[in-house]
Amino acid sequence: MIKRTAGNSLLLLMLLAAVVSCKHEIPVNPGDPGGGGGNGNNGVCFESDILPIFQSNCSKSGCHDAGSREEGYQLDSYSNIVAKGIVPGNAAGSKIYKSFTEDGNDRMPQPPNSPLTTDQINLIATWINEGAKNTSNCSSGCDSTRFAYAANIKPILQTHCLGCHSGAAASGGYVPLDTYDGVREVGLFGALYVSISHTGTNPMPQNGAKLSDCKIGVIRKWIEAGAPNN
């Protein structure tokens, strides 16, 4: 029989701490998912928070759109996203989630595409752990009276646009939206608003639904204010 001493107990606690503090912790519910599109106490909203991330970063030509379907994955709608690689209630056992946390060429989106942010990865994990539900028509956190670049504009672009408009593999003739200077330039030039309001010949987001009236209004007010770096 092994006697449990104070030293053994301390060693056991240290080992447990090392195990649980892994590189990619999977949240159960972060409370406020951020980005201006959460569904409050009802959990993460698929329609406004999760689908745009997949459409911007994954459902692109040559990757996981209807024409390419790399490795059999088509990530452009709820039914297609949950059809393969998603285990509702178990992010750690979901191949799609794990691909976002890999390194090198095993990581999705594959280099030279930009990786998902930590917040986006955690949001997807939370959505899966909550049951990977097809939640829609959720209450939006968008506030049209707030239009600061860092707090309001950047999160919208990050969710809906940066999958195509950032990094070395940016498409669309490389319209840079991953830096303030790039966003300011296309904003003051008028191209950004024309694209997101669908009033021109190149409506955006290309792979997703039109932005909500509130989000479009937030960007319009920021532009009208002179596109400040605030």
C-alpha positions in Angstrom: 0.0 0.0 0.0 1.3 3.5 -1.0 1.0 6.1 1.8 -0.2 9.5 0.5 2.1 12.1 2.0 1.8 15.8 1.8 4.6 15.8 -0.8 2.8 13.3 -3.0 -0.4 15.4 -2.8 1.5 18.5 -3.9 3.1 16.6 -6.8 -0.3 15.3 -7.9 -1.7 18.9 -7.9 1.2 20.2 -9.9 0.7 17.4 -12.5 -3.0 18.1 -12.8 -2.3 21.8 -13.3 0.1 21.0 -16.1 -2.5 18.9 -17.8 -5.3 21.4 -17.7 -3.3 24.4 -18.8 -2.8 23.1 -22.4 -2.2 25.4 -25.3 -5.7 25.4 -26.7 -8.2 25.4 -23.9 -11.7 24.8 -25.0 -14.3 27.1 -23.4 -17.7 25.9 -22.4 -19.4 29.3 -22.4 -17.4 32.5 -22.5 -20.4 34.6 -21.5 -20.0 37.4 -24.1 -18.6 36.1 -27.4 -17.8 39.6 -28.6 -17.9 41.0 -32.1 -21.4 42.5 -31.7 -23.4 39.5 -32.7 -23.9 37.3 -29.6 -27.2 35.8 -28.6 -27.0 36.7 -24.9 -27.9 33.9 -22.4 -29.2 31.7 -25.2 -25.7 30.9 -26.4 -23.7 31.6 -29.5 -25.7 32.5 -32.5 -24.9 30.4 -35.6 -26.3 32.7 -38.2 -24.6 35.9 -37.1 -21.5 34.6 -35.2 -20.4 31.3 -36.7 -21.6 31.1 -40.3 -19.8 34.3 -41.4 -16.5 33.0 -40.1 -16.8 29.8 -42.2 -18.0 31.6 -45.3 -15.2 34.2 -45.1 -12.3 31.9 -44.3 -13.3 28.4 -45.5 -16.0 28.5 -48.2 -13.7 29.9 -50.9 -12.8 28.8 -54.4 -10.2 26.1 -54.2 -11.1 25.3 -50.6 -14.4 24.3 -49.2 -17.0 25.9 -51.5 -19.6 23.9 -53.6 -17.2 23.6 -56.5 -14.0 22.6 -54.7 -15.2 20.5 -51.6 -11.6 19.8 -50.5 -11.5 16.4 -48.7 -15.3 16.2 -49.0 -15.9 19.3 -46.8 -18.4 22.0 -48.0 -18.5 24.7 -45.4 -21.1 27.2 -46.8 -24.3 26.4 -44.8 -25.4 25.0 -41.6 -26.4 21.6 -43.0 -23.1 21.2 -44.8 -20.9 22.4 -41.9 -22.4 19.9 -39.4 -22.5 17.1 -42.0 -18.9 16.1 -41.4 -16.2 16.9 -38.8 -18.5 18.4 -36.2 -19.5 16.4 -33.1 -22.2 18.4 -31.3 -21.3 18.9 -27.6 -17.7 17.9 -28.2 -15.4 20.5 -29.7 -12.3 18.4 -28.7 -13.6 15.5 -30.8 -14.5 17.6 -33.8 -12.1 17.4 -36.7 -13.0 20.8 -38.1 -12.4 22.5 -34.7 -9.0 20.8 -34.3 -7.9 21.8 -37.8 -8.1 25.5 -36.6 -5.7 24.8 -33.8 -3.0 22.9 -35.7 0.4 24.3 -36.8 2.0 24.5 -40.3 0.3 23.0 -43.3 -2.1 21.0 -41.0 -3.7 24.3 -39.9 -6.9 25.5 -41.5 -7.2 27.9 -43.3 -4.0 26.6 -44.8 -1.0 29.0 -45.2 -0.5 31.5 -46.7 -4.1 32.3 -45.6 -4.3 34.0 -42.3 -5.3 31.8 -39.3 -8.5 32.4 -37.4 -8.1 34.5 -34.3 -8.1 33.1 -30.8 -11.5 34.7 -30.2 -12.9 33.1 -33.4 -11.6 29.6 -32.5 -13.0 29.9 -29.0 -16.3 31.1 -30.3 -16.6 28.0 -32.6 -15.6 25.7 -29.7 -18.3 27.2 -27.5 -20.9 26.9 -30.3 -20.0 23.2 -30.7 -20.0 22.5 -27.0 -23.4 24.1 -26.7 -24.7 21.5 -29.2 -23.8 23.1 -32.6 -27.3 24.4 -32.9 -28.7 26.1 -36.0 -29.7 29.3 -34.1 -30.9 32.2 -36.3 -32.8 35.5 -36.0 -30.8 36.1 -32.8 -30.9 39.3 -30.9 -28.0 41.4 -32.1 -25.5 43.3 -30.0 -25.0 45.8 -32.8 -25.5 49.4 -31.7 -25.7 51.9 -34.6 -24.7 54.8 -32.3 -21.3 53.3 -31.7 -18.8 53.4 -34.6 -15.3 53.5 -33.2 -12.7 51.7 -35.4 -11.2 49.4 -32.9 -14.3 48.5 -31.0 -16.9 48.4 -33.8 -15.5 48.5 -37.3 -12.6 46.1 -36.9 -14.7 43.2 -35.4 -17.2 43.4 -38.3 -14.5 43.2 -40.9 -12.7 40.5 -39.0 -15.8 38.3 -39.0 -17.1 39.0 -42.5 -14.2 40.1 -44.7 -10.7 39.2 -43.6 -10.8 35.6 -44.8 -10.5 37.1 -48.4 -8.9 40.5 -47.7 -5.9 39.8 -45.5 -2.6 37.9 -45.6 -0.4 36.9 -48.5 -3.2 34.9 -50.2 -5.8 37.8 -50.2 -8.1 37.6 -53.2 -10.0 40.3 -55.1 -6.9 42.1 -56.4 -5.8 42.4 -52.8 -8.0 45.0 -51.3 -6.4 45.1 -47.8 -8.7 45.2 -44.9 -6.4 43.9 -42.2 -4.8 47.2 -41.5 -6.3 50.5 -40.5 -4.6 52.3 -43.4 -6.1 49.9 -45.9 -9.6 50.1 -44.4 -9.4 53.9 -44.3 -8.3 54.2 -47.9 -11.1 52.1 -49.3 -13.5 53.7 -46.9 -12.8 57.3 -47.9 -12.6 56.3 -51.5 -16.1 54.9 -51.3 -15.5 51.4 -52.4 -16.1 49.8 -49.0 -19.6 51.2 -48.5 -20.6 50.6 -52.1 -19.6 46.9 -51.7 -21.3 46.2 -48.4 -24.5 48.1 -49.2 -24.8 46.2 -52.5 -25.2 49.4 -54.5 -22.3 48.6 -56.9 -21.2 45.9 -59.2 -19.1 44.0 -56.6 -21.4 43.2 -53.6 -19.6 41.9 -50.5 -19.2 39.7 -48.6 -18.7 37.5 -51.6 -19.5 34.2 -50.0 -22.0 35.3 -47.4 -25.2 37.2 -46.9 -25.4 41.0 -47.0 -24.5 42.6 -43.7 -27.3 43.7 -41.4 -28.6 47.3 -41.8 -27.1 48.1 -38.4 -23.6 46.9 -39.3 -23.8 48.8 -42.6 -24.9 51.9 -40.8 -22.1 51.6 -38.3 -19.5 51.5 -41.1 -21.2 54.4 -42.9 -21.2 56.6 -39.9 -17.5 55.8 -39.3 -16.7 56.8 -42.9 -18.8 60.0 -42.7 -16.9 60.9 -39.5 -13.7 60.9 -41.5 -12.7 57.2 -40.8 -10.8 58.0 -37.6 -8.3 55.6 -36.0 -10.2 55.6 -32.7 
